[in-house]
């Protein structure tokens, strides 16, 4: 039998509503130490992007975007 405490119920509600959250993209600043936001071609599946040897963060906000940190 599954027993939910108030803490585990709150975590469940948090996880269940993550898709409903909205967010704003960070401000792009293509300078050393800044970030580049690159719109990717539309696709049904989440794309995989690499910058050098590192995997890039991909988010979806109507379109797929790559968020690339620019090294100093």
PDB file of N, CA, C, O and CB in Angstrom:
ATOM      1  N   UNK A   1       0.839  -1.177   0.000  1.00  0.00           N
ATOM      2  CA  UNK A   1       0.000   0.000   0.000  1.00  0.00           C
ATOM      3  C   UNK A   1       0.892   1.251   0.000  1.00  0.00           C
ATOM      4  O   UNK A   1       1.847   1.344   0.771  1.00  0.00           O
ATOM      5  CB  UNK A   1      -0.959  -0.008   1.223  1.00  0.00           C
ATOM      6  N   UNK A   2       0.565   2.199  -0.870  1.00  0.00           N
ATOM      7  CA  UNK A   2       1.322   3.441  -0.987  1.00  0.00           C
ATOM      8  C   UNK A   2       0.807   4.435   0.031  1.00  0.00           C
ATOM      9  O   UNK A   2      -0.391   4.711   0.095  1.00  0.00           O
ATOM     10  CB  UNK A   2       1.226   4.023  -2.415  1.00  0.00           C
ATOM     11  N   UNK A   3       1.713   4.969   0.824  1.00  0.00           N
ATOM     12  CA  UNK A   3       1.333   5.938   1.853  1.00  0.00           C
ATOM     13  C   UNK A   3       1.946   7.285   1.496  1.00  0.00           C
ATOM     14  O   UNK A   3       3.169   7.406   1.416  1.00  0.00           O
ATOM     15  CB  UNK A   3       1.796   5.470   3.276  1.00  0.00           C
ATOM     16  N   UNK A   4       1.122   8.286   1.282  1.00  0.00           N
ATOM     17  CA  UNK A   4       1.593   9.617   0.936  1.00  0.00           C
ATOM     18  C   UNK A   4       1.592  10.520   2.157  1.00  0.00           C
ATOM     19  O   UNK A   4       0.567  10.683   2.820  1.00  0.00           O
ATOM     20  CB  UNK A   4       0.732  10.219  -0.169  1.00  0.00           C
ATOM     21  N   UNK A   5       2.724  11.094   2.442  1.00  0.00           N
ATOM     22  CA  UNK A   5       2.776  12.109   3.482  1.00  0.00           C
ATOM     23  C   UNK A   5       2.498  13.451   2.823  1.00  0.00           C
ATOM     24  O   UNK A   5       2.443  13.542   1.596  1.00  0.00           O
ATOM     25  CB  UNK A   5       4.160  12.108   4.224  1.00  0.00           C
ATOM     26  N   UNK A   6       2.326  14.473   3.613  1.00  0.00           N
ATOM     27  CA  UNK A   6       2.070  15.793   3.030  1.00  0.00           C
ATOM     28  C   UNK A   6       3.264  16.256   2.211  1.00  0.00           C
ATOM     29  O   UNK A   6       3.092  16.946   1.206  1.00  0.00           O
ATOM     30  CB  UNK A   6       1.752  16.820   4.130  1.00  0.00           C
ATOM     31  N   UNK A   7       4.475  15.885   2.627  1.00  0.00           N
ATOM     32  CA  UNK A   7       5.681  16.256   1.890  1.00  0.00           C
ATOM     33  C   UNK A   7       5.718  15.562   0.528  1.00  0.00           C
ATOM     34  O   UNK A   7       5.970  16.209  -0.489  1.00  0.00           O
ATOM     35  CB  UNK A   7       6.939  15.900   2.703  1.00  0.00           C
ATOM     36  N   UNK A   8       5.470  14.257   0.501  1.00  0.00           N
ATOM     37  CA  UNK A   8       5.521  13.534  -0.770  1.00  0.00           C
ATOM     38  C   UNK A   8       4.376  13.965  -1.688  1.00  0.00           C
ATOM     39  O   UNK A   8       4.532  13.960  -2.909  1.00  0.00           O
ATOM     40  CB  UNK A   8       5.462  12.015  -0.526  1.00  0.00           C
ATOM     41  N   UNK A   9       3.236  14.334  -1.119  1.00  0.00           N
ATOM     42  CA  UNK A   9       2.130  14.831  -1.933  1.00  0.00           C
ATOM     43  C   UNK A   9       2.495  16.171  -2.567  1.00  0.00           C
ATOM     44  O   UNK A   9       2.168  16.418  -3.728  1.00  0.00           O
ATOM     45  CB  UNK A   9       0.852  14.972  -1.083  1.00  0.00           C
ATOM     46  N   UNK A  10       3.169  17.032  -1.814  1.00  0.00           N
ATOM     47  CA  UNK A  10       3.600  18.318  -2.361  1.00  0.00           C
ATOM     48  C   UNK A  10       4.607  18.113  -3.492  1.00  0.00           C
ATOM     49  O   UNK A  10       4.542  18.811  -4.504  1.00  0.00           O
ATOM     50  CB  UNK A  10       4.213  19.196  -1.254  1.00  0.00           C
ATOM     51  N   UNK A  11       5.531  17.175  -3.338  1.00  0.00           N
ATOM     52  CA  UNK A  11       6.497  16.866  -4.403  1.00  0.00           C
ATOM     53  C   UNK A  11       5.757  16.328  -5.628  1.00  0.00           C
ATOM     54  O   UNK A  11       6.086  16.697  -6.756  1.00  0.00           O
ATOM     55  CB  UNK A  11       7.559  15.832  -3.909  1.00  0.00           C
ATOM     56  N   UNK A  12       4.774  15.472  -5.423  1.00  0.00           N
ATOM     57  CA  UNK A  12       3.985  14.941  -6.528  1.00  0.00           C
ATOM     58  C   UNK A  12       3.291  16.074  -7.288  1.00  0.00           C
ATOM     59  O   UNK A  12       3.324  16.100  -8.518  1.00  0.00           O
ATOM     60  CB  UNK A  12       2.947  13.929  -6.010  1.00  0.00           C
ATOM     61  N   UNK A  13       2.668  17.004  -6.574  1.00  0.00           N
ATOM     62  CA  UNK A  13       1.999  18.129  -7.226  1.00  0.00           C
ATOM     63  C   UNK A  13       2.991  18.996  -7.996  1.00  0.00           C
ATOM     64  O   UNK A  13       2.687  19.475  -9.089  1.00  0.00           O
ATOM     65  CB  UNK A  13       1.259  18.975  -6.192  1.00  0.00           C
ATOM     66  N   UNK A  14       4.167  19.194  -7.427  1.00  0.00           N
ATOM     67  CA  UNK A  14       5.194  19.977  -8.096  1.00  0.00           C
ATOM     68  C   UNK A  14       5.608  19.327  -9.412  1.00  0.00           C
ATOM     69  O   UNK A  14       5.695  20.004 -10.437  1.00  0.00           O
ATOM     70  CB  UNK A  14       6.407  20.148  -7.187  1.00  0.00           C
ATOM     71  N   UNK A  15       5.858  18.048  -9.394  1.00  0.00           N
ATOM     72  CA  UNK A  15       6.269  17.330 -10.601  1.00  0.00           C
ATOM     73  C   UNK A  15       5.138  17.286 -11.615  1.00  0.00           C
ATOM     74  O   UNK A  15       5.385  17.408 -12.814  1.00  0.00           O
ATOM     75  CB  UNK A  15       6.719  15.907 -10.254  1.00  0.00           C
ATOM     76  N   UNK A  16       3.917  17.117 -11.165  1.00  0.00           N
ATOM     77  CA  UNK A  16       2.774  17.005 -12.069  1.00  0.00           C
ATOM     78  C   UNK A  16       2.484  18.309 -12.802  1.00  0.00           C
ATOM     79  O   UNK A  16       1.891  18.288 -13.881  1.00  0.00           O
ATOM     80  CB  UNK A  16       1.546  16.572 -11.299  1.00  0.00           C
ATOM     81  N   UNK A  17       2.893  19.445 -12.237  1.00  0.00           N
ATOM     82  CA  UNK A  17       2.577  20.728 -12.856  1.00  0.00           C
ATOM     83  C   UNK A  17       3.755  21.364 -13.577  1.00  0.00           C
ATOM     84  O   UNK A  17       3.622  22.484 -14.070  1.00  0.00           O
ATOM     85  CB  UNK A  17       2.070  21.670 -11.821  1.00  0.00           C
ATOM     86  N   UNK A  18       4.891  20.704 -13.658  1.00  0.00           N
ATOM     87  CA  UNK A  18       6.069  21.285 -14.296  1.00  0.00           C
ATOM     88  C   UNK A  18       5.781  21.672 -15.740  1.00  0.00           C
ATOM     89  O   UNK A  18       6.222  22.732 -16.184  1.00  0.00           O
ATOM     90  CB  UNK A  18       7.240  20.309 -14.240  1.00  0.00           C
ATOM     91  N   UNK A  19       5.052  20.840 -16.490  1.00  0.00           N
ATOM     92  CA  UNK A  19       4.757  21.149 -17.885  1.00  0.00           C
ATOM     93  C   UNK A  19       3.878  22.385 -18.034  1.00  0.00           C
ATOM     94  O   UNK A  19       3.873  23.007 -19.096  1.00  0.00           O
ATOM     95  CB  UNK A  19       4.087  19.969 -18.543  1.00  0.00           C
ATOM     96  N   UNK A  20       3.148  22.747 -17.012  1.00  0.00           N
ATOM     97  CA  UNK A  20       2.249  23.898 -17.098  1.00  0.00           C
ATOM     98  C   UNK A  20       2.976  25.217 -16.837  1.00  0.00           C
ATOM     99  O   UNK A  20       2.420  26.283 -17.101  1.00  0.00           O
ATOM    100  CB  UNK A  20       1.104  23.738 -16.110  1.00  0.00           C
ATOM    101  N   UNK A  21       4.199  25.166 -16.328  1.00  0.00           N
ATOM    102  CA  UNK A  21       4.935  26.383 -16.044  1.00  0.00           C
ATOM    103  C   UNK A  21       5.348  27.066 -17.335  1.00  0.00           C
ATOM    104  O   UNK A  21       5.627  26.408 -18.337  1.00  0.00           O
ATOM    105  CB  UNK A  21       6.158  26.084 -15.185  1.00  0.00           C
ATOM    106  N   UNK A  22       5.382  28.358 -17.303  1.00  0.00           N
ATOM    107  CA  UNK A  22       5.910  29.095 -18.443  1.00  0.00           C
ATOM    108  C   UNK A  22       7.188  29.793 -18.003  1.00  0.00           C
ATOM    109  O   UNK A  22       7.399  30.023 -16.813  1.00  0.00           O
ATOM    110  CB  UNK A  22       4.867  30.120 -18.994  1.00  0.00           C
ATOM    111  N   UNK A  23       8.011  30.118 -18.934  1.00  0.00           N
ATOM    112  CA  UNK A  23       9.267  30.758 -18.610  1.00  0.00           C
ATOM    113  C   UNK A  23       9.668  31.667 -19.758  1.00  0.00           C
ATOM    114  O   UNK A  23       9.187  31.522 -20.882  1.00  0.00           O
ATOM    115  CB  UNK A  23      10.362  29.715 -18.320  1.00  0.00           C
ATOM    116  N   UNK A  24      10.546  32.593 -19.463  1.00  0.00           N
ATOM    117  CA  UNK A  24      11.111  33.463 -20.479  1.00  0.00           C
ATOM    118  C   UNK A  24      12.528  32.990 -20.759  1.00  0.00           C
ATOM    119  O   UNK A  24      13.247  32.571 -19.852  1.00  0.00           O
ATOM    120  CB  UNK A  24      11.087  34.961 -20.030  1.00  0.00           C
ATOM    121  N   UNK A  25      12.919  33.061 -22.018  1.00  0.00           N
ATOM    122  CA  UNK A  25      14.285  32.719 -22.360  1.00  0.00           C
ATOM    123  C   UNK A  25      15.220  33.746 -21.747  1.00  0.00           C
ATOM    124  O   UNK A  25      14.860  34.917 -21.627  1.00  0.00           O
ATOM    125  CB  UNK A  25      14.472  32.644 -23.890  1.00  0.00           C
ATOM    126  N   UNK A  26      16.425  33.320 -21.356  1.00  0.00           N
ATOM    127  CA  UNK A  26      17.372  34.305 -20.847  1.00  0.00           C
ATOM    128  C   UNK A  26      17.750  35.285 -21.956  1.00  0.00           C
ATOM    129  O   UNK A  26      17.572  34.994 -23.138  1.00  0.00           O
ATOM    130  CB  UNK A  26      18.632  33.611 -20.283  1.00  0.00           C
ATOM    131  N   UNK A  27      18.262  36.425 -21.572  1.00  0.00           N
ATOM    132  CA  UNK A  27      18.652  37.434 -22.551  1.00  0.00           C
ATOM    133  C   UNK A  27      19.952  37.004 -23.225  1.00  0.00           C
ATOM    134  O   UNK A  27      20.940  36.684 -22.563  1.00  0.00           O
ATOM    135  CB  UNK A  27      18.812  38.829 -21.881  1.00  0.00           C
ATOM    136  N   UNK A  28      19.927  37.004 -24.546  1.00  0.00           N
ATOM    137  CA  UNK A  28      21.113  36.621 -25.303  1.00  0.00           C
ATOM    138  C   UNK A  28      22.151  37.736 -25.244  1.00  0.00           C
ATOM    139  O   UNK A  28      21.831  38.918 -25.368  1.00  0.00           O
ATOM    140  CB  UNK A  28      20.747  36.299 -26.767  1.00  0.00           C
ATOM    141  N   UNK A  29      23.398  37.328 -25.052  1.00  0.00           N
ATOM    142  CA  UNK A  29      24.505  38.277 -25.008  1.00  0.00           C
ATOM    143  C   UNK A  29      25.728  37.542 -25.545  1.00  0.00           C
ATOM    144  O   UNK A  29      26.422  36.862 -24.789  1.00  0.00           O
ATOM    145  CB  UNK A  29      24.751  38.836 -23.542  1.00  0.00           C
ATOM    146  N   UNK A  30      25.998  37.671 -26.836  1.00  0.00           N
ATOM    147  CA  UNK A  30      27.070  36.908 -27.489  1.00  0.00           C
ATOM    148  C   UNK A  30      28.432  37.567 -27.289  1.00  0.00           C
ATOM    149  O   UNK A  30      29.058  38.056 -28.229  1.00  0.00           O
ATOM    150  CB  UNK A  30      26.781  36.762 -28.985  1.00  0.00           C
ATOM    151  N   UNK A  31      28.862  37.561 -26.041  1.00  0.00           N
ATOM    152  CA  UNK A  31      30.178  38.062 -25.653  1.00  0.00           C
ATOM    153  C   UNK A  31      30.829  36.998 -24.783  1.00  0.00           C
ATOM    154  O   UNK A  31      30.133  36.105 -24.300  1.00  0.00           O
ATOM    155  CB  UNK A  31      30.078  39.442 -24.897  1.00  0.00           C
ATOM    156  N   UNK A  32      32.156  37.061 -24.563  1.00  0.00           N
ATOM    157  CA  UNK A  32      32.774  36.093 -23.663  1.00  0.00           C
ATOM    158  C   UNK A  32      32.081  36.096 -22.297  1.00  0.00           C
ATOM    159  O   UNK A  32      31.921  37.141 -21.666  1.00  0.00           O
ATOM    160  CB  UNK A  32      34.273  36.398 -23.500  1.00  0.00           C
ATOM    161  N   UNK A  33      31.680  34.917 -21.863  1.00  0.00           N
ATOM    162  CA  UNK A  33      30.958  34.773 -20.603  1.00  0.00           C
ATOM    163  C   UNK A  33      29.455  34.895 -20.746  1.00  0.00           C
ATOM    164  O   UNK A  33      28.731  34.700 -19.770  1.00  0.00           O
ATOM    165  CB  UNK A  33      31.439  35.788 -19.633  1.00  0.00           C
ATOM    166  N   UNK A  34      28.966  35.211 -21.935  1.00  0.00           N
ATOM    167  CA  UNK A  34      27.528  35.346 -22.174  1.00  0.00           C
ATOM    168  C   UNK A  34      26.930  34.059 -22.727  1.00  0.00           C
ATOM    169  O   UNK A  34      27.518  32.984 -22.610  1.00  0.00           O
ATOM    170  CB  UNK A  34      27.256  36.500 -23.136  1.00  0.00           C
ATOM    171  N   UNK A  35      25.760  34.188 -23.328  1.00  0.00           N
ATOM    172  CA  UNK A  35      25.104  33.031 -23.923  1.00  0.00           C
ATOM    173  C   UNK A  35      24.612  33.371 -25.323  1.00  0.00           C
ATOM    174  O   UNK A  35      24.345  34.527 -25.651  1.00  0.00           O
ATOM    175  CB  UNK A  35      23.936  32.554 -23.044  1.00  0.00           C
ATOM    176  N   UNK A  36      24.502  32.329 -26.131  1.00  0.00           N
ATOM    177  CA  UNK A  36      23.903  32.442 -27.462  1.00  0.00           C
ATOM    178  C   UNK A  36      22.651  31.583 -27.460  1.00  0.00           C
ATOM    179  O   UNK A  36      22.671  30.449 -26.981  1.00  0.00           O
ATOM    180  CB  UNK A  36      24.907  31.998 -28.600  1.00  0.00           C
ATOM    181  N   UNK A  37      21.570  32.116 -27.989  1.00  0.00           N
ATOM    182  CA  UNK A  37      20.319  31.367 -28.121  1.00  0.00           C
ATOM    183  C   UNK A  37      20.108  31.140 -29.610  1.00  0.00           C
ATOM    184  O   UNK A  37      19.971  32.088 -30.383  1.00  0.00           O
ATOM    185  CB  UNK A  37      19.090  32.135 -27.464  1.00  0.00           C
ATOM    186  N   UNK A  38      20.083  29.876 -30.003  1.00  0.00           N
ATOM    187  CA  UNK A  38      20.028  29.531 -31.415  1.00  0.00           C
ATOM    188  C   UNK A  38      18.756  28.741 -31.678  1.00  0.00           C
ATOM    189  O   UNK A  38      18.555  27.670 -31.105  1.00  0.00           O
ATOM    190  CB  UNK A  38      21.281  28.723 -31.845  1.00  0.00           C
ATOM    191  N   UNK A  39      17.893  29.272 -32.548  1.00  0.00           N
ATOM    192  CA  UNK A  39      16.670  28.546 -32.903  1.00  0.00           C
ATOM    193  C   UNK A  39      17.049  27.392 -33.818  1.00  0.00           C
ATOM    194  O   UNK A  39      17.791  27.568 -34.785  1.00  0.00           O
ATOM    195  CB  UNK A  39      15.622  29.488 -33.592  1.00  0.00           C
ATOM    196  N   UNK A  40      16.536  26.221 -33.506  1.00  0.00           N
ATOM    197  CA  UNK A  40      16.830  25.017 -34.274  1.00  0.00           C
ATOM    198  C   UNK A  40      15.671  24.698 -35.206  1.00  0.00           C
ATOM    199  O   UNK A  40      14.549  25.154 -34.985  1.00  0.00           O
ATOM    200  CB  UNK A  40      17.113  23.828 -33.339  1.00  0.00           C
ATOM    201  N   UNK A  41      15.936  23.918 -36.243  1.00  0.00           N
ATOM    202  CA  UNK A  41      14.844  23.510 -37.131  1.00  0.00           C
ATOM    203  C   UNK A  41      13.784  22.721 -36.358  1.00  0.00           C
ATOM    204  O   UNK A  41      14.103  21.988 -35.423  1.00  0.00           O
ATOM    205  CB  UNK A  41      15.389  22.666 -38.304  1.00  0.00           C
ATOM    206  N   UNK A  42      12.524  22.881 -36.760  1.00  0.00           N
ATOM    207  CA  UNK A  42      11.435  22.159 -36.101  1.00  0.00           C
ATOM    208  C   UNK A  42      11.585  20.665 -36.325  1.00  0.00           C
ATOM    209  O   UNK A  42      11.922  20.215 -37.420  1.00  0.00           O
ATOM    210  CB  UNK A  42      10.068  22.641 -36.616  1.00  0.00           C
ATOM    211  N   UNK A  43      11.330  19.908 -35.273  1.00  0.00           N
ATOM    212  CA  UNK A  43      11.337  18.456 -35.354  1.00  0.00           C
ATOM    213  C   UNK A  43      10.436  17.913 -34.261  1.00  0.00           C
ATOM    214  O   UNK A  43      10.212  18.569 -33.244  1.00  0.00           O
ATOM    215  CB  UNK A  43      12.777  17.886 -35.226  1.00  0.00           C
ATOM    216  N   UNK A  44       9.926  16.722 -34.477  1.00  0.00           N
ATOM    217  CA  UNK A  44       9.042  16.100 -33.495  1.00  0.00           C
ATOM    218  C   UNK A  44       9.828  15.658 -32.259  1.00  0.00           C
ATOM    219  O   UNK A  44       9.320  15.721 -31.140  1.00  0.00           O
ATOM    220  CB  UNK A  44       8.310  14.899 -34.118  1.00  0.00           C
ATOM    221  N   UNK A  45      11.063  15.214 -32.468  1.00  0.00           N
ATOM    222  CA  UNK A  45      11.892  14.736 -31.365  1.00  0.00           C
ATOM    223  C   UNK A  45      12.871  15.817 -30.925  1.00  0.00           C
ATOM    224  O   UNK A  45      13.256  16.690 -31.703  1.00  0.00           O
ATOM    225  CB  UNK A  45      12.650  13.464 -31.771  1.00  0.00           C
ATOM    226  N   UNK A  46      13.261  15.737 -29.665  1.00  0.00           N
ATOM    227  CA  UNK A  46      14.218  16.700 -29.123  1.00  0.00           C
ATOM    228  C   UNK A  46      15.573  16.508 -29.812  1.00  0.00           C
ATOM    229  O   UNK A  46      16.124  15.407 -29.798  1.00  0.00           O
ATOM    230  CB  UNK A  46      14.355  16.538 -27.575  1.00  0.00           C
ATOM    231  N   UNK A  47      16.111  17.576 -30.416  1.00  0.00           N
ATOM    232  CA  UNK A  47      17.407  17.454 -31.081  1.00  0.00           C
ATOM    233  C   UNK A  47      18.547  17.305 -30.079  1.00  0.00           C
ATOM    234  O   UNK A  47      18.400  17.652 -28.907  1.00  0.00           O
ATOM    235  CB  UNK A  47      17.656  18.665 -31.970  1.00  0.00           C
ATOM    236  N   UNK A  48      19.668  16.794 -30.537  1.00  0.00           N
ATOM    237  CA  UNK A  48      20.884  16.690 -29.733  1.00  0.00           C
ATOM    238  C   UNK A  48      21.922  17.588 -30.389  1.00  0.00           C
ATOM    239  O   UNK A  48      22.204  17.456 -31.580  1.00  0.00           O
ATOM    240  CB  UNK A  48      21.396  15.194 -29.621  1.00  0.00           C
ATOM    241  N   UNK A  49      22.486  18.497 -29.613  1.00  0.00           N
ATOM    242  CA  UNK A  49      23.450  19.467 -30.136  1.00  0.00           C
ATOM    243  C   UNK A  49      24.696  19.430 -29.260  1.00  0.00           C
ATOM    244  O   UNK A  49      24.605  19.332 -28.037  1.00  0.00           O
ATOM    245  CB  UNK A  49      22.841  20.910 -30.181  1.00  0.00           C
ATOM    246  N   UNK A  50      25.854  19.509 -29.898  1.00  0.00           N
ATOM    247  CA  UNK A  50      27.128  19.575 -29.182  1.00  0.00           C
ATOM    248  C   UNK A  50      27.867  20.841 -29.585  1.00  0.00           C
ATOM    249  O   UNK A  50      27.803  21.276 -30.735  1.00  0.00           O
ATOM    250  CB  UNK A  50      27.996  18.321 -29.469  1.00  0.00           C
ATOM    251  N   UNK A  51      28.569  21.425 -28.620  1.00  0.00           N
ATOM    252  CA  UNK A  51      29.454  22.560 -28.860  1.00  0.00           C
ATOM    253  C   UNK A  51      30.819  22.122 -28.351  1.00  0.00           C
ATOM    254  O   UNK A  51      31.042  22.024 -27.144  1.00  0.00           O
ATOM    255  CB  UNK A  51      28.942  23.895 -28.143  1.00  0.00           C
ATOM    256  N   UNK A  52      31.720  21.864 -29.274  1.00  0.00           N
ATOM    257  CA  UNK A  52      32.994  21.262 -28.884  1.00  0.00           C
ATOM    258  C   UNK A  52      32.727  19.854 -28.389  1.00  0.00           C
ATOM    259  O   UNK A  52      32.084  19.064 -29.080  1.00  0.00           O
ATOM    260  CB  UNK A  52      33.715  22.109 -27.792  1.00  0.00           C
ATOM    261  N   UNK A  53      33.210  19.535 -27.211  1.00  0.00           N
ATOM    262  CA  UNK A  53      32.980  18.210 -26.613  1.00  0.00           C
ATOM    263  C   UNK A  53      31.817  18.201 -25.633  1.00  0.00           C
ATOM    264  O   UNK A  53      31.611  17.212 -24.931  1.00  0.00           O
ATOM    265  CB  UNK A  53      34.232  17.736 -25.906  1.00  0.00           C
ATOM    266  N   UNK A  54      31.050  19.293 -25.574  1.00  0.00           N
ATOM    267  CA  UNK A  54      29.991  19.426 -24.579  1.00  0.00           C
ATOM    268  C   UNK A  54      28.611  19.368 -25.218  1.00  0.00           C
ATOM    269  O   UNK A  54      28.392  19.890 -26.311  1.00  0.00           O
ATOM    270  CB  UNK A  54      30.151  20.728 -23.810  1.00  0.00           C
ATOM    271  N   UNK A  55      27.702  18.732 -24.526  1.00  0.00           N
ATOM    272  CA  UNK A  55      26.312  18.697 -24.969  1.00  0.00           C
ATOM    273  C   UNK A  55      25.625  20.000 -24.563  1.00  0.00           C
ATOM    274  O   UNK A  55      25.821  20.491 -23.451  1.00  0.00           O
ATOM    275  CB  UNK A  55      25.565  17.466 -24.372  1.00  0.00           C
ATOM    276  N   UNK A  56      24.831  20.550 -25.459  1.00  0.00           N
ATOM    277  CA  UNK A  56      24.194  21.844 -25.267  1.00  0.00           C
ATOM    278  C   UNK A  56      22.791  21.658 -24.699  1.00  0.00           C
ATOM    279  O   UNK A  56      22.103  20.693 -25.032  1.00  0.00           O
ATOM    280  CB  UNK A  56      24.141  22.625 -26.592  1.00  0.00           C
ATOM    281  N   UNK A  57      22.372  22.581 -23.843  1.00  0.00           N
ATOM    282  CA  UNK A  57      21.017  22.569 -23.296  1.00  0.00           C
ATOM    283  C   UNK A  57      20.027  22.916 -24.402  1.00  0.00           C
ATOM    284  O   UNK A  57      20.209  23.900 -25.119  1.00  0.00           O
ATOM    285  CB  UNK A  57      20.885  23.563 -22.105  1.00  0.00           C
ATOM    286  N   UNK A  58      18.984  22.108 -24.536  1.00  0.00           N
ATOM    287  CA  UNK A  58      17.934  22.307 -25.536  1.00  0.00           C
ATOM    288  C   UNK A  58      16.624  22.517 -24.802  1.00  0.00           C
ATOM    289  O   UNK A  58      16.290  21.756 -23.893  1.00  0.00           O
ATOM    290  CB  UNK A  58      17.837  21.095 -26.525  1.00  0.00           C
ATOM    291  N   UNK A  59      15.876  23.549 -25.189  1.00  0.00           N
ATOM    292  CA  UNK A  59      14.556  23.782 -24.609  1.00  0.00           C
ATOM    293  C   UNK A  59      13.549  23.985 -25.737  1.00  0.00           C
ATOM    294  O   UNK A  59      13.921  24.276 -26.873  1.00  0.00           O
ATOM    295  CB  UNK A  59      14.573  25.014 -23.651  1.00  0.00           C
ATOM    296  N   UNK A  60      12.280  23.828 -25.408  1.00  0.00           N
ATOM    297  CA  UNK A  60      11.228  24.057 -26.387  1.00  0.00           C
ATOM    298  C   UNK A  60      10.297  25.144 -25.874  1.00  0.00           C
ATOM    299  O   UNK A  60       9.740  25.044 -24.781  1.00  0.00           O
ATOM    300  CB  UNK A  60      10.445  22.754 -26.678  1.00  0.00           C
ATOM    301  N   UNK A  61      10.143  26.173 -26.675  1.00  0.00           N
ATOM    302  CA  UNK A  61       9.221  27.274 -26.392  1.00  0.00           C
ATOM    303  C   UNK A  61       8.625  27.650 -27.734  1.00  0.00           C
ATOM    304  O   UNK A  61       9.064  28.620 -28.351  1.00  0.00           O
ATOM    305  CB  UNK A  61       9.944  28.516 -25.686  1.00  0.00           C
ATOM    306  N   UNK A  62       7.654  26.919 -28.191  1.00  0.00           N
ATOM    307  CA  UNK A  62       7.058  26.969 -29.528  1.00  0.00           C
ATOM    308  C   UNK A  62       8.011  26.397 -30.563  1.00  0.00           C
ATOM    309  O   UNK A  62       7.557  25.712 -31.480  1.00  0.00           O
ATOM    310  CB  UNK A  62       6.678  28.408 -29.898  1.00  0.00           C
ATOM    311  N   UNK A  63       9.311  26.646 -30.461  1.00  0.00           N
ATOM    312  CA  UNK A  63      10.337  26.072 -31.320  1.00  0.00           C
ATOM    313  C   UNK A  63      11.434  25.512 -30.422  1.00  0.00           C
ATOM    314  O   UNK A  63      11.487  25.829 -29.234  1.00  0.00           O
ATOM    315  CB  UNK A  63      10.907  27.134 -32.325  1.00  0.00           C
ATOM    316  N   UNK A  64      12.308  24.681 -30.982  1.00  0.00           N
ATOM    317  CA  UNK A  64      13.460  24.188 -30.247  1.00  0.00           C
ATOM    318  C   UNK A  64      14.543  25.258 -30.254  1.00  0.00           C
ATOM    319  O   UNK A  64      14.798  25.888 -31.281  1.00  0.00           O
ATOM    320  CB  UNK A  64      13.986  22.859 -30.855  1.00  0.00           C
ATOM    321  N   UNK A  65      15.185  25.463 -29.091  1.00  0.00           N
ATOM    322  CA  UNK A  65      16.276  26.424 -28.969  1.00  0.00           C
ATOM    323  C   UNK A  65      17.468  25.757 -28.295  1.00  0.00           C
ATOM    324  O   UNK A  65      17.303  24.978 -27.356  1.00  0.00           O
ATOM    325  CB  UNK A  65      15.826  27.675 -28.172  1.00  0.00           C
ATOM    326  N   UNK A  66      18.660  26.063 -28.775  1.00  0.00           N
ATOM    327  CA  UNK A  66      19.889  25.650 -28.109  1.00  0.00           C
ATOM    328  C   UNK A  66      20.390  26.829 -27.292  1.00  0.00           C
ATOM    329  O   UNK A  66      20.495  27.944 -27.802  1.00  0.00           O
ATOM    330  CB  UNK A  66      20.972  25.169 -29.137  1.00  0.00           C
ATOM    331  N   UNK A  67      20.696  26.587 -26.038  1.00  0.00           N
ATOM    332  CA  UNK A  67      21.238  27.625 -25.160  1.00  0.00           C
ATOM    333  C   UNK A  67      22.725  27.290 -24.962  1.00  0.00           C
ATOM    334  O   UNK A  67      23.066  26.311 -24.298  1.00  0.00           O
ATOM    335  CB  UNK A  67      20.450  27.697 -23.763  1.00  0.00           C
ATOM    336  N   UNK A  68      23.592  28.107 -25.540  1.00  0.00           N
ATOM    337  CA  UNK A  68      25.028  27.829 -25.554  1.00  0.00           C
ATOM    338  C   UNK A  68      25.761  28.858 -24.720  1.00  0.00           C
ATOM    339  O   UNK A  68      25.702  30.056 -24.997  1.00  0.00           O
ATOM    340  CB  UNK A  68      25.574  27.817 -26.993  1.00  0.00           C
ATOM    341  N   UNK A  69      26.457  28.379 -23.689  1.00  0.00           N
ATOM    342  CA  UNK A  69      27.303  29.258 -22.894  1.00  0.00           C
ATOM    343  C   UNK A  69      28.599  29.551 -23.639  1.00  0.00           C
ATOM    344  O   UNK A  69      29.228  28.638 -24.172  1.00  0.00           O
ATOM    345  CB  UNK A  69      27.601  28.632 -21.519  1.00  0.00           C
ATOM    346  N   UNK A  70      28.999  30.816 -23.680  1.00  0.00           N
ATOM    347  CA  UNK A  70      30.206  31.213 -24.383  1.00  0.00           C
ATOM    348  C   UNK A  70      31.321  31.352 -23.349  1.00  0.00           C
ATOM    349  O   UNK A  70      31.208  32.139 -22.410  1.00  0.00           O
ATOM    350  CB  UNK A  70      29.992  32.547 -25.181  1.00  0.00           C
ATOM    351  N   UNK A  71      32.405  30.578 -23.526  1.00  0.00           N
ATOM    352  CA  UNK A  71      33.476  30.635 -22.530  1.00  0.00           C
ATOM    353  C   UNK A  71      34.177  31.992 -22.489  1.00  0.00           C
ATOM    354  O   UNK A  71      34.160  32.753 -23.457  1.00  0.00           O
ATOM    355  CB  UNK A  71      34.492  29.554 -22.811  1.00  0.00           C
ATOM    356  N   UNK A  72      34.785  32.269 -21.352  1.00  0.00           N
ATOM    357  CA  UNK A  72      35.531  33.513 -21.218  1.00  0.00           C
ATOM    358  C   UNK A  72      36.774  33.458 -22.058  1.00  0.00           C
ATOM    359  O   UNK A  72      37.545  34.418 -22.083  1.00  0.00           O
ATOM    360  CB  UNK A  72      35.887  33.787 -19.763  1.00  0.00           C
TER     361      UNK A  72
END
